[in-house]
Amino acid sequence: MTSTSEQSSNLSAADELREAKTAIAMGAGVGVIGTASALLVGATCPICVVMAPALIGAGLIKRYAAKKKLRSNE
């Protein structure tokens, strides 16, 4: 039987994993928008060039940390 603190820790790790997946999806979305604007208009905004890899990278790091936390709680 797991204690209440372990259950809240598991919930927290699951929330972090969900948040990481959201960051990766947002980064991919910004990348698609930047690519589409580059193809249609011939230019892309500098924010898209910087934010897409940053969001994807942050999401991957968060996902790694959340999965590591979930494995240690098992």
mmCIF file of the N, C-alpha and C atoms, coordinates in Angstrom:
data_MODEL
# 
_entry.id   MODEL 
# 
loop_
_atom_site.group_PDB 
_atom_site.id 
_atom_site.type_symbol 
_atom_site.label_atom_id 
_atom_site.label_alt_id 
_atom_site.label_comp_id 
_atom_site.label_asym_id 
_atom_site.label_entity_id 
_atom_site.label_seq_id 
_atom_site.pdbx_PDB_ins_code 
_atom_site.Cartn_x 
_atom_site.Cartn_y 
_atom_site.Cartn_z 
_atom_site.occupancy 
_atom_site.B_iso_or_equiv 
_atom_site.pdbx_formal_charge 
_atom_site.auth_seq_id 
_atom_site.auth_comp_id 
_atom_site.auth_asym_id 
_atom_site.auth_atom_id 
_atom_site.pdbx_PDB_model_num 
ATOM 1   N N  . MET A 1 1  ? 0.844  -1.169 0.000   1.00 0.00 ? 1  MET A N  1 
ATOM 2   C CA . MET A 1 1  ? 0.000  0.000  0.000   1.00 0.00 ? 1  MET A CA 1 
ATOM 3   C C  . MET A 1 1  ? 0.892  1.235  0.000   1.00 0.00 ? 1  MET A C  1 
ATOM 4   N N  . THR A 1 2  ? 0.573  2.188  -0.855  1.00 0.00 ? 2  THR A N  1 
ATOM 5   C CA . THR A 1 2  ? 1.383  3.391  -0.944  1.00 0.00 ? 2  THR A CA 1 
ATOM 6   C C  . THR A 1 2  ? 0.847  4.462  -0.011  1.00 0.00 ? 2  THR A C  1 
ATOM 7   N N  . SER A 1 3  ? 1.761  5.258  0.497   1.00 0.00 ? 3  SER A N  1 
ATOM 8   C CA . SER A 1 3  ? 1.351  6.330  1.394   1.00 0.00 ? 3  SER A CA 1 
ATOM 9   C C  . SER A 1 3  ? 0.822  7.512  0.580   1.00 0.00 ? 3  SER A C  1 
ATOM 10  N N  . THR A 1 4  ? 0.221  8.467  1.272   1.00 0.00 ? 4  THR A N  1 
ATOM 11  C CA . THR A 1 4  ? -0.354 9.631  0.613   1.00 0.00 ? 4  THR A CA 1 
ATOM 12  C C  . THR A 1 4  ? 0.722  10.466 -0.071  1.00 0.00 ? 4  THR A C  1 
ATOM 13  N N  . SER A 1 5  ? 1.887  10.596 0.547   1.00 0.00 ? 5  SER A N  1 
ATOM 14  C CA . SER A 1 5  ? 2.961  11.387 -0.065  1.00 0.00 ? 5  SER A CA 1 
ATOM 15  C C  . SER A 1 5  ? 3.468  10.728 -1.335  1.00 0.00 ? 5  SER A C  1 
ATOM 16  N N  . GLU A 1 6  ? 3.535  9.392  -1.362  1.00 0.00 ? 6  GLU A N  1 
ATOM 17  C CA . GLU A 1 6  ? 3.952  8.699  -2.577  1.00 0.00 ? 6  GLU A CA 1 
ATOM 18  C C  . GLU A 1 6  ? 2.924  8.881  -3.678  1.00 0.00 ? 6  GLU A C  1 
ATOM 19  N N  . GLN A 1 7  ? 1.640  8.852  -3.334  1.00 0.00 ? 7  GLN A N  1 
ATOM 20  C CA . GLN A 1 7  ? 0.600  9.047  -4.331  1.00 0.00 ? 7  GLN A CA 1 
ATOM 21  C C  . GLN A 1 7  ? 0.657  10.453 -4.905  1.00 0.00 ? 7  GLN A C  1 
ATOM 22  N N  . SER A 1 8  ? 0.876  11.460 -4.071  1.00 0.00 ? 8  SER A N  1 
ATOM 23  C CA . SER A 1 8  ? 0.965  12.827 -4.572  1.00 0.00 ? 8  SER A CA 1 
ATOM 24  C C  . SER A 1 8  ? 2.219  13.005 -5.412  1.00 0.00 ? 8  SER A C  1 
ATOM 25  N N  . SER A 1 9  ? 3.289  12.296 -5.071  1.00 0.00 ? 9  SER A N  1 
ATOM 26  C CA . SER A 1 9  ? 4.514  12.354 -5.853  1.00 0.00 ? 9  SER A CA 1 
ATOM 27  C C  . SER A 1 9  ? 4.289  11.741 -7.231  1.00 0.00 ? 9  SER A C  1 
ATOM 28  N N  . ASN A 1 10 ? 3.570  10.604 -7.271  1.00 0.00 ? 10 ASN A N  1 
ATOM 29  C CA . ASN A 1 10 ? 3.252  9.991  -8.553  1.00 0.00 ? 10 ASN A CA 1 
ATOM 30  C C  . ASN A 1 10 ? 2.367  10.896 -9.382  1.00 0.00 ? 10 ASN A C  1 
ATOM 31  N N  . LEU A 1 11 ? 1.416  11.541 -8.763  1.00 0.00 ? 11 LEU A N  1 
ATOM 32  C CA . LEU A 1 11 ? 0.533  12.456 -9.471  1.00 0.00 ? 11 LEU A CA 1 
ATOM 33  C C  . LEU A 1 11 ? 1.331  13.623 -10.013 1.00 0.00 ? 11 LEU A C  1 
ATOM 34  N N  . SER A 1 12 ? 2.255  14.117 -9.223  1.00 0.00 ? 12 SER A N  1 
ATOM 35  C CA . SER A 1 12 ? 3.087  15.227 -9.646  1.00 0.00 ? 12 SER A CA 1 
ATOM 36  C C  . SER A 1 12 ? 3.944  14.830 -10.853 1.00 0.00 ? 12 SER A C  1 
ATOM 37  N N  . ALA A 1 13 ? 4.503  13.650 -10.823 1.00 0.00 ? 13 ALA A N  1 
ATOM 38  C CA . ALA A 1 13 ? 5.319  13.181 -11.940 1.00 0.00 ? 13 ALA A CA 1 
ATOM 39  C C  . ALA A 1 13 ? 4.467  13.002 -13.188 1.00 0.00 ? 13 ALA A C  1 
ATOM 40  N N  . ALA A 1 14 ? 3.242  12.518 -13.023 1.00 0.00 ? 14 ALA A N  1 
ATOM 41  C CA . ALA A 1 14 ? 2.349  12.371 -14.167 1.00 0.00 ? 14 ALA A CA 1 
ATOM 42  C C  . ALA A 1 14 ? 1.981  13.733 -14.735 1.00 0.00 ? 14 ALA A C  1 
ATOM 43  N N  . ASP A 1 15 ? 1.773  14.706 -13.858 1.00 0.00 ? 15 ASP A N  1 
ATOM 44  C CA . ASP A 1 15 ? 1.487  16.067 -14.327 1.00 0.00 ? 15 ASP A CA 1 
ATOM 45  C C  . ASP A 1 15 ? 2.686  16.662 -15.052 1.00 0.00 ? 15 ASP A C  1 
ATOM 46  N N  . GLU A 1 16 ? 3.870  16.411 -14.534 1.00 0.00 ? 16 GLU A N  1 
ATOM 47  C CA . GLU A 1 16 ? 5.081  16.894 -15.195 1.00 0.00 ? 16 GLU A CA 1 
ATOM 48  C C  . GLU A 1 16 ? 5.254  16.251 -16.559 1.00 0.00 ? 16 GLU A C  1 
ATOM 49  N N  . LEU A 1 17 ? 4.931  14.976 -16.670 1.00 0.00 ? 17 LEU A N  1 
ATOM 50  C CA . LEU A 1 17 ? 5.024  14.284 -17.948 1.00 0.00 ? 17 LEU A CA 1 
ATOM 51  C C  . LEU A 1 17 ? 4.041  14.876 -18.950 1.00 0.00 ? 17 LEU A C  1 
ATOM 52  N N  . ARG A 1 18 ? 2.824  15.169 -18.495 1.00 0.00 ? 18 ARG A N  1 
ATOM 53  C CA . ARG A 1 18 ? 1.821  15.794 -19.353 1.00 0.00 ? 18 ARG A CA 1 
ATOM 54  C C  . ARG A 1 18 ? 2.280  17.183 -19.808 1.00 0.00 ? 18 ARG A C  1 
ATOM 55  N N  . GLU A 1 19 ? 2.866  17.933 -18.880 1.00 0.00 ? 19 GLU A N  1 
ATOM 56  C CA . GLU A 1 19 ? 3.372  19.265 -19.199 1.00 0.00 ? 19 GLU A CA 1 
ATOM 57  C C  . GLU A 1 19 ? 4.519  19.193 -20.213 1.00 0.00 ? 19 GLU A C  1 
ATOM 58  N N  . ALA A 1 20 ? 5.369  18.186 -20.080 1.00 0.00 ? 20 ALA A N  1 
ATOM 59  C CA . ALA A 1 20 ? 6.477  18.001 -21.015 1.00 0.00 ? 20 ALA A CA 1 
ATOM 60  C C  . ALA A 1 20 ? 5.957  17.700 -22.416 1.00 0.00 ? 20 ALA A C  1 
ATOM 61  N N  . LYS A 1 21 ? 4.953  16.845 -22.498 1.00 0.00 ? 21 LYS A N  1 
ATOM 62  C CA . LYS A 1 21 ? 4.372  16.524 -23.803 1.00 0.00 ? 21 LYS A CA 1 
ATOM 63  C C  . LYS A 1 21 ? 3.738  17.751 -24.437 1.00 0.00 ? 21 LYS A C  1 
ATOM 64  N N  . THR A 1 22 ? 3.132  18.607 -23.606 1.00 0.00 ? 22 THR A N  1 
ATOM 65  C CA . THR A 1 22 ? 2.539  19.846 -24.107 1.00 0.00 ? 22 THR A CA 1 
ATOM 66  C C  . THR A 1 22 ? 3.618  20.772 -24.653 1.00 0.00 ? 22 THR A C  1 
ATOM 67  N N  . ALA A 1 23 ? 4.737  20.890 -23.971 1.00 0.00 ? 23 ALA A N  1 
ATOM 68  C CA . ALA A 1 23 ? 5.830  21.747 -24.431 1.00 0.00 ? 23 ALA A CA 1 
ATOM 69  C C  . ALA A 1 23 ? 6.391  21.245 -25.759 1.00 0.00 ? 23 ALA A C  1 
ATOM 70  N N  . ILE A 1 24 ? 6.531  19.939 -25.892 1.00 0.00 ? 24 ILE A N  1 
ATOM 71  C CA . ILE A 1 24 ? 7.030  19.371 -27.149 1.00 0.00 ? 24 ILE A CA 1 
ATOM 72  C C  . ILE A 1 24 ? 6.049  19.653 -28.285 1.00 0.00 ? 24 ILE A C  1 
ATOM 73  N N  . ALA A 1 25 ? 4.768  19.489 -28.010 1.00 0.00 ? 25 ALA A N  1 
ATOM 74  C CA . ALA A 1 25 ? 3.754  19.749 -29.033 1.00 0.00 ? 25 ALA A CA 1 
ATOM 75  C C  . ALA A 1 25 ? 3.721  21.228 -29.424 1.00 0.00 ? 25 ALA A C  1 
ATOM 76  N N  . MET A 1 26 ? 3.854  22.111 -28.438 1.00 0.00 ? 26 MET A N  1 
ATOM 77  C CA . MET A 1 26 ? 3.875  23.544 -28.749 1.00 0.00 ? 26 MET A CA 1 
ATOM 78  C C  . MET A 1 26 ? 5.104  23.899 -29.577 1.00 0.00 ? 26 MET A C  1 
ATOM 79  N N  . GLY A 1 27 ? 6.234  23.320 -29.263 1.00 0.00 ? 27 GLY A N  1 
ATOM 80  C CA . GLY A 1 27 ? 7.448  23.559 -30.040 1.00 0.00 ? 27 GLY A CA 1 
ATOM 81  C C  . GLY A 1 27 ? 7.303  23.078 -31.472 1.00 0.00 ? 27 GLY A C  1 
ATOM 82  N N  . ALA A 1 28 ? 6.693  21.920 -31.639 1.00 0.00 ? 28 ALA A N  1 
ATOM 83  C CA . ALA A 1 28 ? 6.457  21.413 -32.989 1.00 0.00 ? 28 ALA A CA 1 
ATOM 84  C C  . ALA A 1 28 ? 5.481  22.318 -33.741 1.00 0.00 ? 28 ALA A C  1 
ATOM 85  N N  . GLY A 1 29 ? 4.476  22.817 -33.046 1.00 0.00 ? 29 GLY A N  1 
ATOM 86  C CA . GLY A 1 29 ? 3.509  23.724 -33.671 1.00 0.00 ? 29 GLY A CA 1 
ATOM 87  C C  . GLY A 1 29 ? 4.153  25.024 -34.107 1.00 0.00 ? 29 GLY A C  1 
ATOM 88  N N  . VAL A 1 30 ? 4.988  25.600 -33.258 1.00 0.00 ? 30 VAL A N  1 
ATOM 89  C CA . VAL A 1 30 ? 5.701  26.825 -33.628 1.00 0.00 ? 30 VAL A CA 1 
ATOM 90  C C  . VAL A 1 30 ? 6.622  26.558 -34.808 1.00 0.00 ? 30 VAL A C  1 
ATOM 91  N N  . GLY A 1 31 ? 7.260  25.404 -34.817 1.00 0.00 ? 31 GLY A N  1 
ATOM 92  C CA . GLY A 1 31 ? 8.123  25.039 -35.944 1.00 0.00 ? 31 GLY A CA 1 
ATOM 93  C C  . GLY A 1 31 ? 7.359  24.914 -37.244 1.00 0.00 ? 31 GLY A C  1 
ATOM 94  N N  . VAL A 1 32 ? 6.175  24.333 -37.184 1.00 0.00 ? 32 VAL A N  1 
ATOM 95  C CA . VAL A 1 32 ? 5.343  24.200 -38.385 1.00 0.00 ? 32 VAL A CA 1 
ATOM 96  C C  . VAL A 1 32 ? 4.898  25.571 -38.878 1.00 0.00 ? 32 VAL A C  1 
ATOM 97  N N  . ILE A 1 33 ? 4.503  26.440 -37.956 1.00 0.00 ? 33 ILE A N  1 
ATOM 98  C CA . ILE A 1 33 ? 4.087  27.786 -38.341 1.00 0.00 ? 33 ILE A CA 1 
ATOM 99  C C  . ILE A 1 33 ? 5.255  28.551 -38.964 1.00 0.00 ? 33 ILE A C  1 
ATOM 100 N N  . GLY A 1 34 ? 6.435  28.439 -38.371 1.00 0.00 ? 34 GLY A N  1 
ATOM 101 C CA . GLY A 1 34 ? 7.617  29.097 -38.920 1.00 0.00 ? 34 GLY A CA 1 
ATOM 102 C C  . GLY A 1 34 ? 7.979  28.576 -40.303 1.00 0.00 ? 34 GLY A C  1 
ATOM 103 N N  . THR A 1 35 ? 7.896  27.262 -40.481 1.00 0.00 ? 35 THR A N  1 
ATOM 104 C CA . THR A 1 35 ? 8.194  26.666 -41.781 1.00 0.00 ? 35 THR A CA 1 
ATOM 105 C C  . THR A 1 35 ? 7.167  27.081 -42.817 1.00 0.00 ? 35 THR A C  1 
ATOM 106 N N  . ALA A 1 36 ? 5.900  27.077 -42.430 1.00 0.00 ? 36 ALA A N  1 
ATOM 107 C CA . ALA A 1 36 ? 4.842  27.481 -43.365 1.00 0.00 ? 36 ALA A CA 1 
ATOM 108 C C  . ALA A 1 36 ? 5.004  28.940 -43.778 1.00 0.00 ? 36 ALA A C  1 
ATOM 109 N N  . SER A 1 37 ? 5.335  29.797 -42.816 1.00 0.00 ? 37 SER A N  1 
ATOM 110 C CA . SER A 1 37 ? 5.519  31.204 -43.181 1.00 0.00 ? 37 SER A CA 1 
ATOM 111 C C  . SER A 1 37 ? 6.744  31.386 -44.070 1.00 0.00 ? 37 SER A C  1 
ATOM 112 N N  . ALA A 1 38 ? 7.785  30.596 -43.845 1.00 0.00 ? 38 ALA A N  1 
ATOM 113 C CA . ALA A 1 38 ? 8.966  30.682 -44.704 1.00 0.00 ? 38 ALA A CA 1 
ATOM 114 C C  . ALA A 1 38 ? 8.648  30.234 -46.129 1.00 0.00 ? 38 ALA A C  1 
ATOM 115 N N  . LEU A 1 39 ? 7.834  29.202 -46.254 1.00 0.00 ? 39 LEU A N  1 
ATOM 116 C CA . LEU A 1 39 ? 7.478  28.718 -47.591 1.00 0.00 ? 39 LEU A CA 1 
ATOM 117 C C  . LEU A 1 39 ? 6.509  29.656 -48.296 1.00 0.00 ? 39 LEU A C  1 
ATOM 118 N N  . LEU A 1 40 ? 5.536  30.200 -47.564 1.00 0.00 ? 40 LEU A N  1 
ATOM 119 C CA . LEU A 1 40 ? 4.518  31.047 -48.186 1.00 0.00 ? 40 LEU A CA 1 
ATOM 120 C C  . LEU A 1 40 ? 4.984  32.476 -48.410 1.00 0.00 ? 40 LEU A C  1 
ATOM 121 N N  . VAL A 1 41 ? 5.665  33.058 -47.443 1.00 0.00 ? 41 VAL A N  1 
ATOM 122 C CA . VAL A 1 41 ? 6.037  34.469 -47.505 1.00 0.00 ? 41 VAL A CA 1 
ATOM 123 C C  . VAL A 1 41 ? 7.500  34.649 -47.916 1.00 0.00 ? 41 VAL A C  1 
ATOM 124 N N  . GLY A 1 42 ? 8.306  33.666 -47.657 1.00 0.00 ? 42 GLY A N  1 
ATOM 125 C CA . GLY A 1 42 ? 9.722  33.759 -47.980 1.00 0.00 ? 42 GLY A CA 1 
ATOM 126 C C  . GLY A 1 42 ? 10.570 34.222 -46.803 1.00 0.00 ? 42 GLY A C  1 
ATOM 127 N N  . ALA A 1 43 ? 9.940  34.428 -45.654 1.00 0.00 ? 43 ALA A N  1 
ATOM 128 C CA . ALA A 1 43 ? 10.679 34.856 -44.459 1.00 0.00 ? 43 ALA A CA 1 
ATOM 129 C C  . ALA A 1 43 ? 10.001 34.245 -43.237 1.00 0.00 ? 43 ALA A C  1 
ATOM 130 N N  . THR A 1 44 ? 10.752 34.117 -42.186 1.00 0.00 ? 44 THR A N  1 
ATOM 131 C CA . THR A 1 44 ? 10.199 33.612 -40.942 1.00 0.00 ? 44 THR A CA 1 
ATOM 132 C C  . THR A 1 44 ? 10.613 34.540 -39.803 1.00 0.00 ? 44 THR A C  1 
ATOM 133 N N  . CYS A 1 45 ? 9.831  34.544 -38.779 1.00 0.00 ? 45 CYS A N  1 
ATOM 134 C CA . CYS A 1 45 ? 10.139 35.428 -37.649 1.00 0.00 ? 45 CYS A CA 1 
ATOM 135 C C  . CYS A 1 45 ? 11.282 34.825 -36.831 1.00 0.00 ? 45 CYS A C  1 
ATOM 136 N N  . PRO A 1 46 ? 12.128 35.669 -36.279 1.00 0.00 ? 46 PRO A N  1 
ATOM 137 C CA . PRO A 1 46 ? 13.244 35.149 -35.474 1.00 0.00 ? 46 PRO A CA 1 
ATOM 138 C C  . PRO A 1 46 ? 12.773 34.417 -34.211 1.00 0.00 ? 46 PRO A C  1 
ATOM 139 N N  . ILE A 1 47 ? 11.613 34.798 -33.707 1.00 0.00 ? 47 ILE A N  1 
ATOM 140 C CA . ILE A 1 47 ? 11.094 34.135 -32.513 1.00 0.00 ? 47 ILE A CA 1 
ATOM 141 C C  . ILE A 1 47 ? 10.819 32.662 -32.811 1.00 0.00 ? 47 ILE A C  1 
ATOM 142 N N  . CYS A 1 48 ? 10.283 32.378 -33.991 1.00 0.00 ? 48 CYS A N  1 
ATOM 143 C CA . CYS A 1 48 ? 10.000 30.986 -34.360 1.00 0.00 ? 48 CYS A CA 1 
ATOM 144 C C  . CYS A 1 48 ? 11.285 30.170 -34.451 1.00 0.00 ? 48 CYS A C  1 
ATOM 145 N N  . VAL A 1 49 ? 12.342 30.796 -34.943 1.00 0.00 ? 49 VAL A N  1 
ATOM 146 C CA . VAL A 1 49 ? 13.615 30.096 -35.104 1.00 0.00 ? 49 VAL A CA 1 
ATOM 147 C C  . VAL A 1 49 ? 14.209 29.734 -33.745 1.00 0.00 ? 49 VAL A C  1 
ATOM 148 N N  . VAL A 1 50 ? 14.000 30.587 -32.754 1.00 0.00 ? 50 VAL A N  1 
ATOM 149 C CA . VAL A 1 50 ? 14.575 30.363 -31.434 1.00 0.00 ? 50 VAL A CA 1 
ATOM 150 C C  . VAL A 1 50 ? 13.644 29.525 -30.556 1.00 0.00 ? 50 VAL A C  1 
ATOM 151 N N  . MET A 1 51 ? 12.353 29.828 -30.585 1.00 0.00 ? 51 MET A N  1 
ATOM 152 C CA . MET A 1 51 ? 11.423 29.199 -29.648 1.00 0.00 ? 51 MET A CA 1 
ATOM 153 C C  . MET A 1 51 ? 11.108 27.735 -29.966 1.00 0.00 ? 51 MET A C  1 
ATOM 154 N N  . ALA A 1 52 ? 11.035 27.377 -31.225 1.00 0.00 ? 52 ALA A N  1 
ATOM 155 C CA . ALA A 1 52 ? 10.694 25.993 -31.555 1.00 0.00 ? 52 ALA A CA 1 
ATOM 156 C C  . ALA A 1 52 ? 11.702 25.002 -30.962 1.00 0.00 ? 52 ALA A C  1 
ATOM 157 N N  . PRO A 1 53 ? 13.002 25.165 -31.226 1.00 0.00 ? 53 PRO A N  1 
ATOM 158 C CA . PRO A 1 53 ? 13.955 24.218 -30.609 1.00 0.00 ? 53 PRO A CA 1 
ATOM 159 C C  . PRO A 1 53 ? 14.015 24.336 -29.091 1.00 0.00 ? 53 PRO A C  1 
ATOM 160 N N  . ALA A 1 54 ? 13.810 25.559 -28.568 1.00 0.00 ? 54 ALA A N  1 
ATOM 161 C CA . ALA A 1 54 ? 13.858 25.738 -27.119 1.00 0.00 ? 54 ALA A CA 1 
ATOM 162 C C  . ALA A 1 54 ? 12.707 25.006 -26.443 1.00 0.00 ? 54 ALA A C  1 
ATOM 163 N N  . LEU A 1 55 ? 11.498 25.109 -26.995 1.00 0.00 ? 55 LEU A N  1 
ATOM 164 C CA . LEU A 1 55 ? 10.347 24.416 -26.414 1.00 0.00 ? 55 LEU A CA 1 
ATOM 165 C C  . LEU A 1 55 ? 10.499 22.904 -26.517 1.00 0.00 ? 55 LEU A C  1 
ATOM 166 N N  . ILE A 1 56 ? 10.962 22.443 -27.659 1.00 0.00 ? 56 ILE A N  1 
ATOM 167 C CA . ILE A 1 56 ? 11.144 21.000 -27.837 1.00 0.00 ? 56 ILE A CA 1 
ATOM 168 C C  . ILE A 1 56 ? 12.223 20.483 -26.880 1.00 0.00 ? 56 ILE A C  1 
ATOM 169 N N  . GLY A 1 57 ? 13.324 21.207 -26.771 1.00 0.00 ? 57 GLY A N  1 
ATOM 170 C CA . GLY A 1 57 ? 14.390 20.801 -25.863 1.00 0.00 ? 57 GLY A CA 1 
ATOM 171 C C  . GLY A 1 57 ? 13.957 20.806 -24.408 1.00 0.00 ? 57 GLY A C  1 
ATOM 172 N N  . ALA A 1 58 ? 13.249 21.855 -23.999 1.00 0.00 ? 58 ALA A N  1 
ATOM 173 C CA . ALA A 1 58 ? 12.761 21.922 -22.619 1.00 0.00 ? 58 ALA A CA 1 
ATOM 174 C C  . ALA A 1 58 ? 11.780 20.792 -22.336 1.00 0.00 ? 58 ALA A C  1 
ATOM 175 N N  . GLY A 1 59 ? 10.928 20.491 -23.313 1.00 0.00 ? 59 GLY A N  1 
ATOM 176 C CA . GLY A 1 59 ? 9.980  19.389 -23.146 1.00 0.00 ? 59 GLY A CA 1 
ATOM 177 C C  . GLY A 1 59 ? 10.674 18.049 -23.013 1.00 0.00 ? 59 GLY A C  1 
ATOM 178 N N  . LEU A 1 60 ? 11.724 17.843 -23.804 1.00 0.00 ? 60 LEU A N  1 
ATOM 179 C CA . LEU A 1 60 ? 12.463 16.579 -23.716 1.00 0.00 ? 60 LEU A CA 1 
ATOM 180 C C  . LEU A 1 60 ? 13.160 16.431 -22.369 1.00 0.00 ? 60 LEU A C  1 
ATOM 181 N N  . ILE A 1 61 ? 13.730 17.518 -21.873 1.00 0.00 ? 61 ILE A N  1 
ATOM 182 C CA . ILE A 1 61 ? 14.389 17.467 -20.566 1.00 0.00 ? 61 ILE A CA 1 
ATOM 183 C C  . ILE A 1 61 ? 13.367 17.208 -19.462 1.00 0.00 ? 61 ILE A C  1 
ATOM 184 N N  . LYS A 1 62 ? 12.210 17.888 -19.526 1.00 0.00 ? 62 LYS A N  1 
ATOM 185 C CA . LYS A 1 62 ? 11.159 17.662 -18.531 1.00 0.00 ? 62 LYS A CA 1 
ATOM 186 C C  . LYS A 1 62 ? 10.641 16.234 -18.592 1.00 0.00 ? 62 LYS A C  1 
ATOM 187 N N  . ARG A 1 63 ? 10.487 15.706 -19.816 1.00 0.00 ? 63 ARG A N  1 
ATOM 188 C CA . ARG A 1 63 ? 9.994  14.336 -19.956 1.00 0.00 ? 63 ARG A CA 1 
ATOM 189 C C  . ARG A 1 63 ? 10.982 13.340 -19.366 1.00 0.00 ? 63 ARG A C  1 
ATOM 190 N N  . TYR A 1 64 ? 12.266 13.559 -19.613 1.00 0.00 ? 64 TYR A N  1 
ATOM 191 C CA . TYR A 1 64 ? 13.291 12.681 -19.043 1.00 0.00 ? 64 TYR A CA 1 
ATOM 192 C C  . TYR A 1 64 ? 13.236 12.702 -17.520 1.00 0.00 ? 64 TYR A C  1 
ATOM 193 N N  . ALA A 1 65 ? 13.140 13.911 -16.943 1.00 0.00 ? 65 ALA A N  1 
ATOM 194 C CA . ALA A 1 65 ? 13.108 14.034 -15.482 1.00 0.00 ? 65 ALA A CA 1 
ATOM 195 C C  . ALA A 1 65 ? 11.840 13.400 -14.901 1.00 0.00 ? 65 ALA A C  1 
ATOM 196 N N  . ALA A 1 66 ? 10.707 13.589 -15.567 1.00 0.00 ? 66 ALA A N  1 
ATOM 197 C CA . ALA A 1 66 ? 9.449  13.026 -15.067 1.00 0.00 ? 66 ALA A CA 1 
ATOM 198 C C  . ALA A 1 66 ? 9.467  11.497 -15.135 1.00 0.00 ? 66 ALA A C  1 
ATOM 199 N N  . LYS A 1 67 ? 9.988  10.951 -16.226 1.00 0.00 ? 67 LYS A N  1 
ATOM 200 C CA . LYS A 1 67 ? 10.056 9.488  -16.335 1.00 0.00 ? 67 LYS A CA 1 
ATOM 201 C C  . LYS A 1 67 ? 11.032 8.908  -15.311 1.00 0.00 ? 67 LYS A C  1 
ATOM 202 N N  . LYS A 1 68 ? 12.112 9.627  -15.055 1.00 0.00 ? 68 LYS A N  1 
ATOM 203 C CA . LYS A 1 68 ? 13.068 9.177  -14.047 1.00 0.00 ? 68 LYS A CA 1 
ATOM 204 C C  . LYS A 1 68 ? 12.406 9.183  -12.664 1.00 0.00 ? 68 LYS A C  1 
ATOM 205 N N  . LYS A 1 69 ? 11.612 10.210 -12.385 1.00 0.00 ? 69 LYS A N  1 
ATOM 206 C CA . LYS A 1 69 ? 10.906 10.291 -11.099 1.00 0.00 ? 69 LYS A CA 1 
ATOM 207 C C  . LYS A 1 69 ? 9.872  9.175  -10.983 1.00 0.00 ? 69 LYS A C  1 
ATOM 208 N N  . LEU A 1 70 ? 9.169  8.877  -12.069 1.00 0.00 ? 70 LEU A N  1 
ATOM 209 C CA . LEU A 1 70 ? 8.177  7.797  -12.036 1.00 0.00 ? 70 LEU A CA 1 
ATOM 210 C C  . LEU A 1 70 ? 8.851  6.450  -11.789 1.00 0.00 ? 70 LEU A C  1 
ATOM 211 N N  . ARG A 1 71 ? 10.005 6.210  -12.425 1.00 0.00 ? 71 ARG A N  1 
ATOM 212 C CA . ARG A 1 71 ? 10.700 4.942  -12.218 1.00 0.00 ? 71 ARG A CA 1 
ATOM 213 C C  . ARG A 1 71 ? 11.224 4.801  -10.791 1.00 0.00 ? 71 ARG A C  1 
ATOM 214 N N  . SER A 1 72 ? 11.661 5.908  -10.198 1.00 0.00 ? 72 SER A N  1 
ATOM 215 C CA . SER A 1 72 ? 12.197 5.822  -8.838  1.00 0.00 ? 72 SER A CA 1 
ATOM 216 C C  . SER A 1 72 ? 11.086 5.631  -7.807  1.00 0.00 ? 72 SER A C  1 
ATOM 217 N N  . ASN A 1 73 ? 9.855  6.020  -8.161  1.00 0.00 ? 73 ASN A N  1 
ATOM 218 C CA . ASN A 1 73 ? 8.739  5.871  -7.236  1.00 0.00 ? 73 ASN A CA 1 
ATOM 219 C C  . ASN A 1 73 ? 8.115  4.470  -7.277  1.00 0.00 ? 73 ASN A C  1 
ATOM 220 N N  . GLU A 1 74 ? 8.465  3.691  -8.278  1.00 0.00 ? 74 GLU A N  1 
ATOM 221 C CA . GLU A 1 74 ? 7.857  2.361  -8.410  1.00 0.00 ? 74 GLU A CA 1 
ATOM 222 C C  . GLU A 1 74 ? 8.394  1.382  -7.423  1.00 0.00 ? 74 GLU A C  1 
# 
